[in-house]
Structures are given as C-alpha cells and as structure tokens.
Amino acid sequence: MKPTDPSGVTGTLASWLAGLRYTDVPAQVRERAAHLVLDGLVCALVGAQLPWSRRAVEAVTALEGVGDGPLMGWAETLPAPSACLLNSTFIQGFELDDYHPGAPLHSMSLVLPSALATLTGTGPRTGRDVLTAIIAGLEVGPRVGLALHGGQMLSRGWHSGAVFGTHAAAATSGWLRGLSSGQFEDALGLAATQSGGLMAAQYEAMSKRMHHGFAARNGFYAAGLAEAGYTGIKRVFEREYGGFLSTFGENHDPDPDQVTAGLGDVWQTENIAVKAYAAMAATHSPIDCANLARARGITGDDIAGIDIWVSHAAYHHGWWKAERPLETIGAQMNIGYAVAVALLDGDVLAAQFTRDRISADDVWALLDKITVHHDPSFDARPSDLQRARMTITTHDGRRIETAVPGPRGGATRPLSNTEIADKARQLACDLVTAGEWAQIEELTLGLDDVDDVTVLSKLICRQVPPLPIGL
C-alpha cells in the first residue's frame, strides 16, 4: 500500500517513515536521542506523584478502569491509551522536559509515552527498534511545527506542541507497528484531525499539563487505526480546504516544504533543547539575564525597576501582569515571576514553585517592578526568537544591562550529553536509590545493546515517592 501522491509532501514523509532503519541514523544522533530519553524518563518520575498528576490518575482511572498499560512512577496499569495520556502528563508535569526552540513542542512527552503504549500491544522489542521509532517522532514533530512557522502558533494563542505533537506520536507508534507508507499517510491524516490545544490553559489550568498527553494519545490512536485499515485524510499537508497547514496556518503563509526539508540529512533531533530550569522555555533567557545581573552583585533591595525585551512568541506566551493568588502553573509560565525568583534565590527549580515561595512578599515586591516588552528585531530570524535583554534600574540611578543570544540549554548554548546525564542524576536522587538510577541510566544510554526494553520499563514503571517539597 502506497501513498496517494508519493511525490507530495505527505507522501514523501510517509515513505521516509516507512523506510527508516536504525542504520540510517548517524551514531551521534542516536546517542543524543538516548540522552533525550534519559531526560524524559527522569522528568516522568519527577512529575508522576505531583498533586495534579495524582488528581489526573484518579480521574482517568475512574473513567477508563484498569488495563495492562504501565504508568511511569506508579505500580499500576491502565488501558494503553490512558497510560499514554498520563505518562505524557507526568513528563510535562513540572516544566523540566525538553523543547524544540524553532518549533515549540515537548518531544519526549509525545514519543516516549506513545512508544510505551504501543509496546503494550506489540510485545517485546529491542532497544534499537525503540530508539529508531523514537527518532522517527523526534524528526517529524519539529518539521510539522516549522511548516506553521513555529512560535507564531504561540503568538496566536495555540498551544503549539499539542497542535503538531499528534504527528510525532503517530510517527513513533506507526514505526513500531511496521506501517506501510500508505498506512503512514492515513496515520498522519488521522493525527492531524485530532490536533488542538488552547494556550490560555497556562494561567491556572491543570489541563496545560495534559495537552501533550492528549496529543500523545491521539497520535497513538491514529497509528493503531491506520494499522487496522481505518483511513485518514489523504495528502493532509497539501489539502487547500480543511487540510492541516491550510487551516491551522490560515492567513499566515504556511510553508509545506519544511515538513520534508533535509529528511535523512538534517536531523532535528540534534536541535532539541534540554531545560536547565523548571519553567517554560521562553522564561529561560530572561532568567539567564537575571543571573548575569546577580553575578554582578545586584540584589533585590537594589532594584527600582526592571525592563525585559523578548521576541513575539516569548512576549505573548510568557508575559502578563500576574496577580495573587498565582497557581504553580502560572508561576512557571510567567517571565516576571521567573526573573524575580532568579534574582532573589539564584535558581529556578522546584523550591521556587512551592506554595510558600509563590506567595512570599519579597517575590511580589520585586515582581511589581518588572515590565516585559516585545522587541520586533528579535523576530527577524528563527535563531533570534530566544534572545533576551534586560535593563535593571537601581534606586541610586544606575542602569545594569544584560543580554543573551539564547538560554542555557537552548540552541546557542546546548547542554552536553554529560550535562544531561548530570541533570538526570540530580533530579533522580530524591526518587530512587543511586544504584537503581545507575541501572536505569546504563540501560537507557545503552539502548543499542538492549535485547528487550521490558527490563527498562519495569525499572521505570514502579512507585516513586512525591517530591519532598510543599506543593
């Protein structure tokens, strides 16, 4: 079974997915992908027992009942689609997971849950198979996002990763199912028609944590339906009426060629960023500006006012005048809050998002002095979208100016593989023993040589304690 138009954008992508093999992927890409998996696994364990994650498990279990799909960080199983939804929700649970700077989505929260859910039905697979399937999803998601001009989706109010994340999840699940190129065309069409996500969820809604979960589950369903012969929209990226790009990109000049640009030569997996802070990605460059000012000796008591300039996507996504009471999700999304705690505490991790810290008077006294502005010059090139500059005015009239081309962990200053492993060990230390994590790390970074990934999933899909902080 072949695509209806093998030379078209959808057909070309579908054929590439069906033909992708482990040996087609350069060694450095496979190595980076394994480290991204490691980051995703530890993010899942951090997120698994958060209050909003436990609420999600209770609600979904009541709706769906039990099954054989394992939950990361839980000693329980649910139906595979439900496990896919929740595992993604855990990875996204505390704003610590990866992101793509040019096409904002959180890839591991899409592809890893889709892979685990698919394995529930397909049986044991080698680490090489699972790694190849994950890379398939890591390559597809950003390309679809770039065709919609990435950050523009955030500026327009869409939760971008939930919009084009369905395709990433479908690619991973479809590869593990061994879909033909024609079935992949159906899977992509079925994924596209299930895309959605409103960014207003960022202010106070628990549902923001679950948006990528909906996309992961929908992509998983898309691949399963396609395998069963249930057809989807043909040529979904080319359709002028009701197609994916024409509809989501209406009046915004979508670029279909980005979907297949550099397939097999340019690997988007290498462009995926790993977070250094527990906050939304657009806050990270302002955080780094704050850290530079703090390193110059600036304290909260010195500050009369702070002005921050960012790109259109960062401004629309990350700036509004916060008001009390501020929920954890709102604090993690707000540039002003992130900058305030960075200046006061010197860090933006779990301790900065407890109820007590979010409500603290020193934070709000400084937050009231912060204003964020849109700098159109940061919009000219995709590589500039993560730039930020900051001017701090002190009570004695000094002006301290800082600027960064992008955040630590982002495209301009990526974390090394060693730094990703260090981050994972630091986060895991409160959740599993050092010996247990060493075993998880060895298996994950050595996926190439794992005969049956069940041994890894058993280590991850067991009960972990909640984070030892007051959330």
Order of alpha helices (4+ residues) and beta strands (2+ residues): alpha-alpha-alpha-beta-beta-alpha-alpha-alpha-alpha-alpha-alpha-alpha-alpha-alpha-beta-alpha-alpha-alpha-alpha-alpha-beta-beta-beta-alpha-alpha-alpha
